[in-house]
């Protein structure tokens, strides 16, 4: 198996991860910042990350932990969830 190159991996995965997280959070700029931070951490731990069975899962997991919750859907939580 060829050694996984960080730059090639980054170019292949970055856009996909940003798009997925932007869809989850509804905030593309915040998603991009969280993904960038996750890729920096992946680069710092590259020897470990590239040895993973699925290194493509590392940045999404890290970015999701660093991103805020999606914007409020407008639903009001009344505590009961049903009619009174």
C-alpha positions in Angstrom: 0.0 0.0 0.0 1.3 3.4 -0.9 2.0 5.9 1.9 -0.8 8.4 2.2 0.4 11.9 1.5 -1.1 14.7 3.7 -1.4 17.3 0.9 -3.1 14.9 -1.5 -5.4 13.7 1.3 -6.3 17.3 2.3 -7.1 18.3 -1.2 -9.3 15.2 -1.7 -11.2 15.5 1.6 -11.4 19.1 2.7 -14.2 20.3 0.4 -16.3 17.2 1.2 -15.9 17.7 5.0 -16.7 21.4 4.8 -19.8 20.8 2.7 -21.1 18.1 5.1 -20.5 20.2 8.2 -22.0 23.3 6.6 -25.2 21.2 5.9 -25.3 20.1 9.5 -24.7 23.5 11.1 -26.3 25.7 8.5 -23.3 28.0 8.9 -20.7 27.5 6.1 -18.1 30.0 7.4 -18.2 28.5 10.9 -18.0 25.0 9.4 -15.0 25.9 7.3 -13.2 27.3 10.3 -13.9 24.2 12.4 -12.8 21.9 9.5 -9.6 23.9 9.1 -8.8 23.5 12.8 -9.5 19.8 12.5 -7.1 19.4 9.6 -4.4 21.3 11.5 -4.8 18.8 14.3 -4.8 15.9 11.8 -1.6 17.2 10.3 0.0 17.5 13.8 -0.9 13.8 14.4 -0.3 12.7 10.8 1.7 9.6 11.6 -1.2 8.3 13.7 -4.0 9.5 11.3 -2.6 8.0 8.1 -2.3 4.7 9.8 -6.0 4.6 10.6 -8.2 2.2 8.6 -10.3 5.2 7.5 -8.4 8.5 8.0 -11.2 10.4 6.2 -13.3 10.1 9.3 -10.8 12.0 11.5 -11.4 15.6 10.3 -15.2 15.3 10.3 -15.3 14.0 13.8 -12.9 16.7 15.0 -14.7 19.4 13.2 -18.1 18.4 14.5 -16.8 18.6 18.0 -15.5 22.1 17.4 -18.5 23.5 15.6 -21.6 25.0 17.3 -25.0 23.4 17.2 -27.2 24.0 14.2 -29.3 27.2 14.3 -32.6 26.9 16.1 -35.2 25.4 13.9 -37.8 27.7 15.4 -39.4 24.9 17.4 -40.3 25.8 21.0 -39.6 23.1 23.6 -42.5 23.3 26.0 -41.2 20.3 27.9 -44.2 18.0 27.3 -44.0 17.6 23.5 -47.7 17.0 23.2 -51.1 18.6 23.7 -52.1 19.5 27.3 
